[in-house]
Amino acid sequence: MIVDIVHHHWAAYTLPLLESALAVLMLALTAQVPKDLSTVPLLVAFALFGHAAWGAARERRDRFVITNMRVFRLHGVLSQTLATMPLHRILDITVVKPLHGRLLGFGHFVFESAAQEQGLRDIRYVGRPDERDLAIQRVVQRSGLRGPRVVN
């Protein structure tokens, strides 16, 4: 049973948005430079648009899913990576909320587990991090993995 699907907070898209705005400025600059040099800002604008589109697609395709048995992260644009972790392997969850994250409503999860290395250690730009942390804690509690089992 899926408890929550977490997409990145809108703040993760600020860099692609700024790159797109710079690309628009470069397109406007194309009309202001001499004709023999106009291809340079045009190519730079296309490169910026391409990089911004790739960054936005990368952020959009990065998902974190909480189920009643495990958590997993699916990310990648052309090729995808799936990292899973059973709930009983999660020892600790640290929620990092930088100042701008507190103002905008996002945080970062850092999972500690018994495994030395896993693909689920850092989950960045999680919207409403306190609610999502509580959802994970409730699922763990209801499953009986930590403490007495709660039946609802």
C-alpha positions, 0 to 999 in steps of 0.5 A, a space after each residue: 500500500 502506497 502511503 505517500 509519493 513525494 515529488 521535489 518541492 518547487 524550489 528545486 526548479 529555481 536553477 532551471 528557471 534562472 537558466 531559462 530566464 538567462 536564455 531569454 536574455 541571450 535571445 534578446 541580445 541576438 538582435 542587438 549584436 552585429 549579424 556576423 556575431 549573432 549566432 554566438 548568443 543564439 547558440 548560448 541561448 539554445 544551450 541554456 534552454 537545453 540544460 534547463 530542460 534537462 535539469 527540470 526533467 531530472 528534478 521531475 523524474 526524481 520521486 520518493 515513495 513511502 509504502 507500508 513495508 519500505 521506502 524507495 527512490 526512483 530517479 533518472 531521465 533516460 536510464 532509471 535507478 531504483 533504490 529501496 530500503 525496508 522500513 525495518 532497516 531505517 535506524 534514524 531519519 534526520 530532517 535538515 531544514 536550512 533557513 531558506 527551506 524553512 521559509 519556503 516549506 521544504 527540507 532534506 531527509 538523511 536516512 541512517 541504516 544498518 547498511 554502509 552505503 545505499 542509494 537512499 541516504 539523501 532525499 533533497 527538496 522534500 515538501 512539508 518535511 515534518 508531515 512526511 517524517 511523521 507519516 514514516 514514523 506512523 507507518 513504522 509504528 503501525 507495522 510493529 517494527 519499533 515498539 508495540 503494534 498500533 491497530 487502526 
